[in-house]
Amino acid sequence: MKTKEENCKHDCKDNCSLLNEALRKEASIARYYENMIEECNIPEVKSLINNLIEDKRSGILRIIKKINEIHARSQVIDGISSSFNHTTN
């Protein structure tokens, strides 16, 4: 089920609001798992939770990488656009 906050608004310029929300949620889940593992004393459950934490961290890094790519691309486009604006004045 989609909620209204999950819909992409397409109003982002150099930063994707959908990716920022995903990053926030993934980090929250990772923190939840990290807190949960501290209370666990069953080795196989601890191992599973550790794997889940590593998966979340990997996902977080992928999201950050994509956000940085979008930001860098926007800066390049702004620079190109700016150079055309200076030559027409």
Order of alpha helices (4+ residues) and beta strands (2+ residues): alpha-alpha
